[in-house]
Each structure stands twice: as structure tokens, then as C-alpha cells.
Amino acid sequence: MFLLRRIRNLREDADLRQKDIADYLHCSQVTYSRYELGTREIPLEALGTLADFYGVSVDYLMGRTDEKTPYPRKKRA
């Protein structure tokens, strides 16, 4: 339930429509609506894309932490 509530709250806080996020994820508005309703599972790739888009961690989206700040990325050698 955390995931569903958080992706909706983040979208609404950004004053975006479901269609806006659906376009960003390259899916239909109906599909994205089902993600928010919990009637369709969000693919891992889309979950990572949403986290990057909102500047939060996947753990935040999933309710595993209340810290929005994403983890620092490792530098490639």
C-alpha cells in the first residue's frame, strides 16, 4: 500500500496527471492508473524510472524508508 499511496502523492504534489507519467513511462494512462490502484504490478524497470523521475529511492517508494533522498550512485572505474 505504501507504493500505491506514494506514487500517487508524488504525482499529485508535482501537479501532474496520470497521462503525464504514463507518457514518461511509455505506457497507456489506463496501465498507469492500474499501477496506482494496485490492480497491476509495476515492472521493476518502471519503478526505477519513477524513483529517478521524482528524485527518490525505490526503497522510499516501497515504504522501506521515510527518507526521500536516493542513495549516492557508485562511480564507475
PDB file of N, CA, C and O in Angstrom:
ATOM      1  N   MET A   1       0.804  -1.197   0.000  1.00  0.00           N
ATOM      2  CA  MET A   1       0.000   0.000   0.000  1.00  0.00           C
ATOM      3  C   MET A   1       0.848   1.263   0.000  1.00  0.00           C
ATOM      4  O   MET A   1       0.435   2.285  -0.548  1.00  0.00           O
ATOM      5  N   PHE A   2       2.041   1.205   0.614  1.00  0.00           N
ATOM      6  CA  PHE A   2       2.903   2.382   0.617  1.00  0.00           C
ATOM      7  C   PHE A   2       3.188   2.824  -0.812  1.00  0.00           C
ATOM      8  O   PHE A   2       3.092   4.005  -1.144  1.00  0.00           O
ATOM      9  N   LEU A   3       3.540   1.856  -1.646  1.00  0.00           N
ATOM     10  CA  LEU A   3       3.914   2.166  -3.024  1.00  0.00           C
ATOM     11  C   LEU A   3       2.789   2.900  -3.733  1.00  0.00           C
ATOM     12  O   LEU A   3       3.021   3.926  -4.373  1.00  0.00           O
ATOM     13  N   LEU A   4       1.578   2.383  -3.625  1.00  0.00           N
ATOM     14  CA  LEU A   4       0.442   2.980  -4.327  1.00  0.00           C
ATOM     15  C   LEU A   4       0.194   4.402  -3.844  1.00  0.00           C
ATOM     16  O   LEU A   4      -0.023   5.314  -4.642  1.00  0.00           O
ATOM     17  N   ARG A   5       0.229   4.577  -2.538  1.00  0.00           N
ATOM     18  CA  ARG A   5      -0.007   5.905  -1.969  1.00  0.00           C
ATOM     19  C   ARG A   5       1.114   6.866  -2.336  1.00  0.00           C
ATOM     20  O   ARG A   5       0.863   8.028  -2.656  1.00  0.00           O
ATOM     21  N   ARG A   6       2.339   6.386  -2.291  1.00  0.00           N
ATOM     22  CA  ARG A   6       3.471   7.287  -2.546  1.00  0.00           C
ATOM     23  C   ARG A   6       3.565   7.703  -4.007  1.00  0.00           C
ATOM     24  O   ARG A   6       3.853   8.867  -4.288  1.00  0.00           O
ATOM     25  N   ILE A   7       3.331   6.791  -4.945  1.00  0.00           N
ATOM     26  CA  ILE A   7       3.436   7.227  -6.342  1.00  0.00           C
ATOM     27  C   ILE A   7       2.307   8.203  -6.679  1.00  0.00           C
ATOM     28  O   ILE A   7       2.494   9.116  -7.483  1.00  0.00           O
ATOM     29  N   ARG A   8       1.154   8.012  -6.076  1.00  0.00           N
ATOM     30  CA  ARG A   8       0.052   8.952  -6.313  1.00  0.00           C
ATOM     31  C   ARG A   8       0.350  10.305  -5.670  1.00  0.00           C
ATOM     32  O   ARG A   8       0.171  11.347  -6.301  1.00  0.00           O
ATOM     33  N   ASN A   9       0.804  10.290  -4.413  1.00  0.00           N
ATOM     34  CA  ASN A   9       1.110  11.547  -3.726  1.00  0.00           C
ATOM     35  C   ASN A   9       2.214  12.332  -4.435  1.00  0.00           C
ATOM     36  O   ASN A   9       2.114  13.551  -4.579  1.00  0.00           O
ATOM     37  N   LEU A  10       3.256  11.643  -4.874  1.00  0.00           N
ATOM     38  CA  LEU A  10       4.338  12.325  -5.585  1.00  0.00           C
ATOM     39  C   LEU A  10       3.824  12.950  -6.882  1.00  0.00           C
ATOM     40  O   LEU A  10       4.184  14.077  -7.221  1.00  0.00           O
ATOM     41  N   ARG A  11       2.991  12.217  -7.594  1.00  0.00           N
ATOM     42  CA  ARG A  11       2.431  12.741  -8.850  1.00  0.00           C
ATOM     43  C   ARG A  11       1.563  13.963  -8.574  1.00  0.00           C
ATOM     44  O   ARG A  11       1.695  14.986  -9.247  1.00  0.00           O
ATOM     45  N   GLU A  12       0.681  13.861  -7.591  1.00  0.00           N
ATOM     46  CA  GLU A  12      -0.208  14.977  -7.273  1.00  0.00           C
ATOM     47  C   GLU A  12       0.564  16.181  -6.734  1.00  0.00           C
ATOM     48  O   GLU A  12       0.233  17.321  -7.058  1.00  0.00           O
ATOM     49  N   ASP A  13       1.587  15.940  -5.916  1.00  0.00           N
ATOM     50  CA  ASP A  13       2.411  17.035  -5.395  1.00  0.00           C
ATOM     51  C   ASP A  13       3.120  17.788  -6.512  1.00  0.00           C
ATOM     52  O   ASP A  13       3.385  18.984  -6.394  1.00  0.00           O
ATOM     53  N   ALA A  14       3.425  17.082  -7.597  1.00  0.00           N
ATOM     54  CA  ALA A  14       4.082  17.699  -8.755  1.00  0.00           C
ATOM     55  C   ALA A  14       3.066  18.284  -9.740  1.00  0.00           C
ATOM     56  O   ALA A  14       3.436  18.766 -10.810  1.00  0.00           O
ATOM     57  N   ASP A  15       1.782  18.236  -9.370  1.00  0.00           N
ATOM     58  CA  ASP A  15       0.704  18.746 -10.241  1.00  0.00           C
ATOM     59  C   ASP A  15       0.728  18.098 -11.624  1.00  0.00           C
ATOM     60  O   ASP A  15       0.573  18.769 -12.645  1.00  0.00           O
ATOM     61  N   LEU A  16       0.923  16.787 -11.632  1.00  0.00           N
ATOM     62  CA  LEU A  16       0.948  16.039 -12.886  1.00  0.00           C
ATOM     63  C   LEU A  16      -0.284  15.149 -12.983  1.00  0.00           C
ATOM     64  O   LEU A  16      -0.846  14.724 -11.973  1.00  0.00           O
ATOM     65  N   ARG A  17      -0.688  14.878 -14.210  1.00  0.00           N
ATOM     66  CA  ARG A  17      -1.800  13.968 -14.460  1.00  0.00           C
ATOM     67  C   ARG A  17      -1.245  12.562 -14.665  1.00  0.00           C
ATOM     68  O   ARG A  17      -0.062  12.391 -14.956  1.00  0.00           O
ATOM     69  N   GLN A  18      -2.089  11.578 -14.514  1.00  0.00           N
ATOM     70  CA  GLN A  18      -1.670  10.199 -14.788  1.00  0.00           C
ATOM     71  C   GLN A  18      -1.137  10.089 -16.207  1.00  0.00           C
ATOM     72  O   GLN A  18      -0.164   9.375 -16.451  1.00  0.00           O
ATOM     73  N   LYS A  19      -1.758  10.779 -17.132  1.00  0.00           N
ATOM     74  CA  LYS A  19      -1.333  10.734 -18.542  1.00  0.00           C
ATOM     75  C   LYS A  19       0.101  11.231 -18.698  1.00  0.00           C
ATOM     76  O   LYS A  19       0.859  10.698 -19.509  1.00  0.00           O
ATOM     77  N   ASP A  20       0.477  12.253 -17.922  1.00  0.00           N
ATOM     78  CA  ASP A  20       1.844  12.784 -17.988  1.00  0.00           C
ATOM     79  C   ASP A  20       2.861  11.713 -17.598  1.00  0.00           C
ATOM     80  O   ASP A  20       3.869  11.524 -18.280  1.00  0.00           O
ATOM     81  N   ILE A  21       2.589  11.022 -16.507  1.00  0.00           N
ATOM     82  CA  ILE A  21       3.515   9.984 -16.039  1.00  0.00           C
ATOM     83  C   ILE A  21       3.472   8.783 -16.972  1.00  0.00           C
ATOM     84  O   ILE A  21       4.506   8.172 -17.246  1.00  0.00           O
ATOM     85  N   ALA A  22       2.297   8.442 -17.459  1.00  0.00           N
ATOM     86  CA  ALA A  22       2.171   7.323 -18.398  1.00  0.00           C
ATOM     87  C   ALA A  22       3.006   7.585 -19.642  1.00  0.00           C
ATOM     88  O   ALA A  22       3.693   6.688 -20.130  1.00  0.00           O
ATOM     89  N   ASP A  23       2.951   8.798 -20.155  1.00  0.00           N
ATOM     90  CA  ASP A  23       3.758   9.145 -21.333  1.00  0.00           C
ATOM     91  C   ASP A  23       5.249   8.997 -21.022  1.00  0.00           C
ATOM     92  O   ASP A  23       6.010   8.487 -21.844  1.00  0.00           O
ATOM     93  N   TYR A  24       5.660   9.445 -19.840  1.00  0.00           N
ATOM     94  CA  TYR A  24       7.059   9.344 -19.440  1.00  0.00           C
ATOM     95  C   TYR A  24       7.509   7.880 -19.352  1.00  0.00           C
ATOM     96  O   TYR A  24       8.642   7.542 -19.693  1.00  0.00           O
ATOM     97  N   LEU A  25       6.597   7.025 -18.887  1.00  0.00           N
ATOM     98  CA  LEU A  25       6.908   5.595 -18.743  1.00  0.00           C
ATOM     99  C   LEU A  25       6.661   4.805 -20.025  1.00  0.00           C
ATOM    100  O   LEU A  25       6.932   3.606 -20.082  1.00  0.00           O
ATOM    101  N   HIS A  26       6.149   5.477 -21.049  1.00  0.00           N
ATOM    102  CA  HIS A  26       5.835   4.828 -22.331  1.00  0.00           C
ATOM    103  C   HIS A  26       4.791   3.722 -22.149  1.00  0.00           C
ATOM    104  O   HIS A  26       4.930   2.614 -22.667  1.00  0.00           O
ATOM    105  N   CYS A  27       3.753   4.059 -21.401  1.00  0.00           N
ATOM    106  CA  CYS A  27       2.633   3.144 -21.240  1.00  0.00           C
ATOM    107  C   CYS A  27       1.346   3.953 -21.384  1.00  0.00           C
ATOM    108  O   CYS A  27       1.387   5.178 -21.496  1.00  0.00           O
ATOM    109  N   SER A  28       0.225   3.277 -21.381  1.00  0.00           N
ATOM    110  CA  SER A  28      -1.050   3.986 -21.501  1.00  0.00           C
ATOM    111  C   SER A  28      -1.458   4.564 -20.143  1.00  0.00           C
ATOM    112  O   SER A  28      -0.962   4.144 -19.098  1.00  0.00           O
ATOM    113  N   GLN A  29      -2.364   5.529 -20.186  1.00  0.00           N
ATOM    114  CA  GLN A  29      -2.893   6.107 -18.952  1.00  0.00           C
ATOM    115  C   GLN A  29      -3.641   5.042 -18.168  1.00  0.00           C
ATOM    116  O   GLN A  29      -3.597   5.029 -16.937  1.00  0.00           O
ATOM    117  N   VAL A  30      -4.323   4.154 -18.867  1.00  0.00           N
ATOM    118  CA  VAL A  30      -5.062   3.074 -18.204  1.00  0.00           C
ATOM    119  C   VAL A  30      -4.096   2.162 -17.432  1.00  0.00           C
ATOM    120  O   VAL A  30      -4.365   1.787 -16.291  1.00  0.00           O
ATOM    121  N   THR A  31      -2.988   1.816 -18.058  1.00  0.00           N
ATOM    122  CA  THR A  31      -1.985   0.985 -17.391  1.00  0.00           C
ATOM    123  C   THR A  31      -1.450   1.682 -16.154  1.00  0.00           C
ATOM    124  O   THR A  31      -1.355   1.076 -15.086  1.00  0.00           O
ATOM    125  N   TYR A  32      -1.099   2.962 -16.295  1.00  0.00           N
ATOM    126  CA  TYR A  32      -0.567   3.689 -15.141  1.00  0.00           C
ATOM    127  C   TYR A  32      -1.615   3.796 -14.039  1.00  0.00           C
ATOM    128  O   TYR A  32      -1.284   3.668 -12.860  1.00  0.00           O
ATOM    129  N   SER A  33      -2.857   4.028 -14.401  1.00  0.00           N
ATOM    130  CA  SER A  33      -3.940   4.089 -13.426  1.00  0.00           C
ATOM    131  C   SER A  33      -4.015   2.776 -12.645  1.00  0.00           C
ATOM    132  O   SER A  33      -4.228   2.777 -11.433  1.00  0.00           O
ATOM    133  N   ARG A  34      -3.840   1.682 -13.337  1.00  0.00           N
ATOM    134  CA  ARG A  34      -3.871   0.368 -12.676  1.00  0.00           C
ATOM    135  C   ARG A  34      -2.688   0.197 -11.726  1.00  0.00           C
ATOM    136  O   ARG A  34      -2.813  -0.478 -10.704  1.00  0.00           O
ATOM    137  N   TYR A  35      -1.539   0.800 -12.049  1.00  0.00           N
ATOM    138  CA  TYR A  35      -0.408   0.784 -11.121  1.00  0.00           C
ATOM    139  C   TYR A  35      -0.812   1.479  -9.819  1.00  0.00           C
ATOM    140  O   TYR A  35      -0.588   0.951  -8.730  1.00  0.00           O
ATOM    141  N   GLU A  36      -1.412   2.672  -9.943  1.00  0.00           N
ATOM    142  CA  GLU A  36      -1.800   3.433  -8.752  1.00  0.00           C
ATOM    143  C   GLU A  36      -2.902   2.735  -7.957  1.00  0.00           C
ATOM    144  O   GLU A  36      -2.950   2.844  -6.732  1.00  0.00           O
ATOM    145  N   LEU A  37      -3.778   2.028  -8.644  1.00  0.00           N
ATOM    146  CA  LEU A  37      -4.870   1.328  -7.969  1.00  0.00           C
ATOM    147  C   LEU A  37      -4.426  -0.012  -7.377  1.00  0.00           C
ATOM    148  O   LEU A  37      -5.118  -0.580  -6.532  1.00  0.00           O
ATOM    149  N   GLY A  38      -3.285  -0.508  -7.816  1.00  0.00           N
ATOM    150  CA  GLY A  38      -2.795  -1.787  -7.331  1.00  0.00           C
ATOM    151  C   GLY A  38      -3.391  -2.984  -8.036  1.00  0.00           C
ATOM    152  O   GLY A  38      -3.254  -4.114  -7.568  1.00  0.00           O
ATOM    153  N   THR A  39      -4.050  -2.752  -9.153  1.00  0.00           N
ATOM    154  CA  THR A  39      -4.625  -3.868  -9.909  1.00  0.00           C
ATOM    155  C   THR A  39      -3.655  -4.410 -10.949  1.00  0.00           C
ATOM    156  O   THR A  39      -3.931  -5.413 -11.606  1.00  0.00           O
ATOM    157  N   ARG A  40      -2.528  -3.745 -11.091  1.00  0.00           N
ATOM    158  CA  ARG A  40      -1.478  -4.229 -11.993  1.00  0.00           C
ATOM    159  C   ARG A  40      -0.142  -3.953 -11.316  1.00  0.00           C
ATOM    160  O   ARG A  40       0.081  -2.870 -10.775  1.00  0.00           O
ATOM    161  N   GLU A  41       0.735  -4.936 -11.353  1.00  0.00           N
ATOM    162  CA  GLU A  41       2.044  -4.801 -10.725  1.00  0.00           C
ATOM    163  C   GLU A  41       2.944  -3.893 -11.568  1.00  0.00           C
ATOM    164  O   GLU A  41       2.955  -3.968 -12.796  1.00  0.00           O
ATOM    165  N   ILE A  42       3.691  -3.039 -10.880  1.00  0.00           N
ATOM    166  CA  ILE A  42       4.602  -2.135 -11.571  1.00  0.00           C
ATOM    167  C   ILE A  42       5.887  -2.893 -11.899  1.00  0.00           C
ATOM    168  O   ILE A  42       6.512  -3.459 -11.002  1.00  0.00           O
ATOM    169  N   PRO A  43       6.291  -2.913 -13.172  1.00  0.00           N
ATOM    170  CA  PRO A  43       7.554  -3.575 -13.515  1.00  0.00           C
ATOM    171  C   PRO A  43       8.737  -2.895 -12.808  1.00  0.00           C
ATOM    172  O   PRO A  43       8.713  -1.686 -12.577  1.00  0.00           O
ATOM    173  N   LEU A  44       9.748  -3.660 -12.473  1.00  0.00           N
ATOM    174  CA  LEU A  44      10.912  -3.105 -11.774  1.00  0.00           C
ATOM    175  C   LEU A  44      11.545  -1.950 -12.535  1.00  0.00           C
ATOM    176  O   LEU A  44      11.961  -0.959 -11.935  1.00  0.00           O
ATOM    177  N   GLU A  45      11.617  -2.075 -13.843  1.00  0.00           N
ATOM    178  CA  GLU A  45      12.207  -1.009 -14.655  1.00  0.00           C
ATOM    179  C   GLU A  45      11.413   0.289 -14.487  1.00  0.00           C
ATOM    180  O   GLU A  45      11.999   1.364 -14.356  1.00  0.00           O
ATOM    181  N   ALA A  46      10.088   0.189 -14.491  1.00  0.00           N
ATOM    182  CA  ALA A  46       9.238   1.371 -14.320  1.00  0.00           C
ATOM    183  C   ALA A  46       9.385   1.938 -12.912  1.00  0.00           C
ATOM    184  O   ALA A  46       9.345   3.155 -12.730  1.00  0.00           O
ATOM    185  N   LEU A  47       9.552   1.086 -11.932  1.00  0.00           N
ATOM    186  CA  LEU A  47       9.729   1.532 -10.560  1.00  0.00           C
ATOM    187  C   LEU A  47      11.012   2.356 -10.437  1.00  0.00           C
ATOM    188  O   LEU A  47      11.022   3.411  -9.803  1.00  0.00           O
ATOM    189  N   GLY A  48      12.075   1.873 -11.038  1.00  0.00           N
ATOM    190  CA  GLY A  48      13.342   2.613 -11.037  1.00  0.00           C
ATOM    191  C   GLY A  48      13.221   3.929 -11.786  1.00  0.00           C
ATOM    192  O   GLY A  48      13.779   4.941 -11.361  1.00  0.00           O
ATOM    193  N   THR A  49      12.502   3.922 -12.886  1.00  0.00           N
ATOM    194  CA  THR A  49      12.290   5.136 -13.671  1.00  0.00           C
ATOM    195  C   THR A  49      11.511   6.168 -12.862  1.00  0.00           C
ATOM    196  O   THR A  49      11.842   7.353 -12.883  1.00  0.00           O
ATOM    197  N   LEU A  50      10.478   5.720 -12.150  1.00  0.00           N
ATOM    198  CA  LEU A  50       9.704   6.632 -11.305  1.00  0.00           C
ATOM    199  C   LEU A  50      10.568   7.212 -10.183  1.00  0.00           C
ATOM    200  O   LEU A  50      10.491   8.406  -9.892  1.00  0.00           O
ATOM    201  N   ALA A  51      11.378   6.378  -9.561  1.00  0.00           N
ATOM    202  CA  ALA A  51      12.262   6.854  -8.490  1.00  0.00           C
ATOM    203  C   ALA A  51      13.212   7.920  -9.025  1.00  0.00           C
ATOM    204  O   ALA A  51      13.406   8.951  -8.381  1.00  0.00           O
ATOM    205  N   ASP A  52      13.798   7.687 -10.181  1.00  0.00           N
ATOM    206  CA  ASP A  52      14.694   8.676 -10.796  1.00  0.00           C
ATOM    207  C   ASP A  52      13.938   9.953 -11.138  1.00  0.00           C
ATOM    208  O   ASP A  52      14.433  11.055 -10.897  1.00  0.00           O
ATOM    209  N   PHE A  53      12.755   9.811 -11.693  1.00  0.00           N
ATOM    210  CA  PHE A  53      11.952  10.962 -12.096  1.00  0.00           C
ATOM    211  C   PHE A  53      11.650  11.869 -10.906  1.00  0.00           C
ATOM    212  O   PHE A  53      11.777  13.090 -11.002  1.00  0.00           O
ATOM    213  N   TYR A  54      11.253  11.272  -9.793  1.00  0.00           N
ATOM    214  CA  TYR A  54      10.885  12.050  -8.610  1.00  0.00           C
ATOM    215  C   TYR A  54      12.077  12.369  -7.707  1.00  0.00           C
ATOM    216  O   TYR A  54      11.935  13.123  -6.744  1.00  0.00           O
ATOM    217  N   GLY A  55      13.241  11.807  -8.005  1.00  0.00           N
ATOM    218  CA  GLY A  55      14.430  12.068  -7.190  1.00  0.00           C
ATOM    219  C   GLY A  55      14.359  11.422  -5.821  1.00  0.00           C
ATOM    220  O   GLY A  55      14.818  11.989  -4.829  1.00  0.00           O
ATOM    221  N   VAL A  56      13.780  10.228  -5.774  1.00  0.00           N
ATOM    222  CA  VAL A  56      13.667   9.481  -4.520  1.00  0.00           C
ATOM    223  C   VAL A  56      14.256   8.087  -4.728  1.00  0.00           C
ATOM    224  O   VAL A  56      14.585   7.700  -5.850  1.00  0.00           O
ATOM    225  N   SER A  57      14.382   7.350  -3.646  1.00  0.00           N
ATOM    226  CA  SER A  57      14.874   5.974  -3.767  1.00  0.00           C
ATOM    227  C   SER A  57      13.707   5.019  -3.991  1.00  0.00           C
ATOM    228  O   SER A  57      12.567   5.324  -3.640  1.00  0.00           O
ATOM    229  N   VAL A  58      13.998   3.874  -4.570  1.00  0.00           N
ATOM    230  CA  VAL A  58      12.992   2.832  -4.729  1.00  0.00           C
ATOM    231  C   VAL A  58      12.514   2.387  -3.344  1.00  0.00           C
ATOM    232  O   VAL A  58      11.335   2.084  -3.160  1.00  0.00           O
ATOM    233  N   ASP A  59      13.422   2.347  -2.380  1.00  0.00           N
ATOM    234  CA  ASP A  59      13.038   1.986  -1.005  1.00  0.00           C
ATOM    235  C   ASP A  59      12.000   2.967  -0.458  1.00  0.00           C
ATOM    236  O   ASP A  59      11.083   2.555   0.252  1.00  0.00           O
ATOM    237  N   TYR A  60      12.130   4.240  -0.774  1.00  0.00           N
ATOM    238  CA  TYR A  60      11.128   5.216  -0.336  1.00  0.00           C
ATOM    239  C   TYR A  60       9.778   4.899  -0.981  1.00  0.00           C
ATOM    240  O   TYR A  60       8.752   4.887  -0.301  1.00  0.00           O
ATOM    241  N   LEU A  61       9.779   4.646  -2.275  1.00  0.00           N
ATOM    242  CA  LEU A  61       8.528   4.333  -2.959  1.00  0.00           C
ATOM    243  C   LEU A  61       7.852   3.112  -2.346  1.00  0.00           C
ATOM    244  O   LEU A  61       6.627   3.058  -2.236  1.00  0.00           O
ATOM    245  N   MET A  62       8.658   2.141  -1.950  1.00  0.00           N
ATOM    246  CA  MET A  62       8.116   0.895  -1.418  1.00  0.00           C
ATOM    247  C   MET A  62       7.783   0.973   0.072  1.00  0.00           C
ATOM    248  O   MET A  62       7.253   0.017   0.638  1.00  0.00           O
ATOM    249  N   GLY A  63       8.088   2.095   0.705  1.00  0.00           N
ATOM    250  CA  GLY A  63       7.778   2.247   2.121  1.00  0.00           C
ATOM    251  C   GLY A  63       8.800   1.620   3.041  1.00  0.00           C
ATOM    252  O   GLY A  63       8.534   1.427   4.228  1.00  0.00           O
ATOM    253  N   ARG A  64       9.969   1.298   2.509  1.00  0.00           N
ATOM    254  CA  ARG A  64      11.010   0.678   3.338  1.00  0.00           C
ATOM    255  C   ARG A  64      11.791   1.714   4.131  1.00  0.00           C
ATOM    256  O   ARG A  64      12.511   1.375   5.071  1.00  0.00           O
ATOM    257  N   THR A  65      11.644   2.995   3.746  1.00  0.00           N
ATOM    258  CA  THR A  65      12.259   4.110   4.459  1.00  0.00           C
ATOM    259  C   THR A  65      11.383   5.337   4.246  1.00  0.00           C
ATOM    260  O   THR A  65      10.628   5.423   3.277  1.00  0.00           O
ATOM    261  N   ASP A  66      11.498   6.273   5.160  1.00  0.00           N
ATOM    262  CA  ASP A  66      10.798   7.543   5.001  1.00  0.00           C
ATOM    263  C   ASP A  66      11.736   8.617   4.460  1.00  0.00           C
ATOM    264  O   ASP A  66      11.331   9.762   4.261  1.00  0.00           O
ATOM    265  N   GLU A  67      12.986   8.241   4.225  1.00  0.00           N
ATOM    266  CA  GLU A  67      13.989   9.153   3.688  1.00  0.00           C
ATOM    267  C   GLU A  67      13.829   9.200   2.164  1.00  0.00           C
ATOM    268  O   GLU A  67      14.012   8.192   1.482  1.00  0.00           O
ATOM    269  N   LYS A  68      13.487  10.377   1.643  1.00  0.00           N
ATOM    270  CA  LYS A  68      13.255  10.506   0.201  1.00  0.00           C
ATOM    271  C   LYS A  68      14.546  10.485  -0.616  1.00  0.00           C
ATOM    272  O   LYS A  68      14.559  10.005  -1.750  1.00  0.00           O
ATOM    273  N   THR A  69      15.620  11.001  -0.045  1.00  0.00           N
ATOM    274  CA  THR A  69      16.867  11.166  -0.785  1.00  0.00           C
ATOM    275  C   THR A  69      17.383   9.829  -1.295  1.00  0.00           C
ATOM    276  O   THR A  69      17.550   8.884  -0.524  1.00  0.00           O
ATOM    277  N   PRO A  70      17.635   9.752  -2.603  1.00  0.00           N
ATOM    278  CA  PRO A  70      18.165   8.487  -3.136  1.00  0.00           C
ATOM    279  C   PRO A  70      19.590   8.250  -2.656  1.00  0.00           C
ATOM    280  O   PRO A  70      20.297   9.175  -2.255  1.00  0.00           O
ATOM    281  N   TYR A  71      19.979   7.017  -2.708  1.00  0.00           N
ATOM    282  CA  TYR A  71      21.338   6.657  -2.326  1.00  0.00           C
ATOM    283  C   TYR A  71      22.319   7.207  -3.353  1.00  0.00           C
ATOM    284  O   TYR A  71      21.986   7.319  -4.533  1.00  0.00           O
ATOM    285  N   PRO A  72      23.550   7.556  -2.904  1.00  0.00           N
ATOM    286  CA  PRO A  72      24.536   8.038  -3.883  1.00  0.00           C
ATOM    287  C   PRO A  72      24.899   6.918  -4.851  1.00  0.00           C
ATOM    288  O   PRO A  72      25.002   5.751  -4.471  1.00  0.00           O
ATOM    289  N   ARG A  73      25.087   7.294  -6.084  1.00  0.00           N
ATOM    290  CA  ARG A  73      25.487   6.301  -7.096  1.00  0.00           C
ATOM    291  C   ARG A  73      26.982   6.025  -7.007  1.00  0.00           C
ATOM    292  O   ARG A  73      27.780   6.913  -6.704  1.00  0.00           O
ATOM    293  N   LYS A  74      27.338   4.790  -7.276  1.00  0.00           N
ATOM    294  CA  LYS A  74      28.758   4.428  -7.279  1.00  0.00           C
ATOM    295  C   LYS A  74      29.398   4.985  -8.538  1.00  0.00           C
ATOM    296  O   LYS A  74      28.797   4.990  -9.612  1.00  0.00           O
ATOM    297  N   LYS A  75      30.615   5.448  -8.385  1.00  0.00           N
ATOM    298  CA  LYS A  75      31.362   5.934  -9.534  1.00  0.00           C
ATOM    299  C   LYS A  75      31.935   4.749 -10.274  1.00  0.00           C
ATOM    300  O   LYS A  75      32.458   3.811  -9.673  1.00  0.00           O
ATOM    301  N   ARG A  76      31.831   4.806 -11.564  1.00  0.00           N
ATOM    302  CA  ARG A  76      32.388   3.723 -12.384  1.00  0.00           C
ATOM    303  C   ARG A  76      33.888   3.896 -12.507  1.00  0.00           C
ATOM    304  O   ARG A  76      34.395   5.009 -12.642  1.00  0.00           O
ATOM    305  N   ALA A  77      34.575   2.793 -12.458  1.00  0.00           N
ATOM    306  CA  ALA A  77      36.040   2.815 -12.525  1.00  0.00           C
ATOM    307  C   ALA A  77      36.528   3.062 -13.918  1.00  0.00           C
ATOM    308  O   ALA A  77      37.736   3.111 -14.150  1.00  0.00           O
TER     309      ALA A  77
END
